[in-house]
Amino acid sequence: MAKSSGLGWTTLSVDNASATPNDIRNDCTDLQFATPRAVQDVTGIDKSAMERILLLADFSIDMKGVFNPAANKSHDTFKTIPSTSVQRTVSLGVNGVSLANECLLTDYQVQRSNSGELTWSVPGVLSDGTVPTWA
């Protein structure tokens, strides 16, 4: 497969509080995620440039979308975030590749703009110590 766009996501599912994955692709309008690695500076005094080694891997995600109170959609998926600390599986799939991670979703922000839009945003972070791996 050659270069691809971000159109036609095949998977964006997030577990609800009962560990049932809900497909929220239709409610999500944009998302960003990162798979950073920590680094340690190991530069000796004999060097004139930085020397580093890779440390722990991480994953974070920020999803945004349109409020939908229907069963098994975004509100149903995220409504328990303020009252429970349940680990959730977040699964992404686009252009034939996929990435799934166990995450803690840390906030469920609902915004009503002055023009009337009702939207949400949900940040998440890696929770189980498993290195994020693309499949």
Sequence and secondary structure as in RCSB ss.txt:
>XXXX:A:sequence
MAKSSGLGWTTLSVDNASATPNDIRNDCTDLQFATPRAVQDVTGIDKSAMERILLLADFSIDMKGVFNPAANKSH
DTFKTIPSTSVQRTVSLGVNGVSLANECLLTDYQVQRSNSGELTWSVPGVLSDGTVPTWA
>XXXX:A:secstr
     S S  EEEEE TTS EEE TTTEEEEEEE  EEEEE   TT SS  EEEEEE  EEEEEEE   STTSHH
HHHTTTTT   EEEEEEEETTEEEEEEEEE   EEEE TT  EEEEEEEEE S       
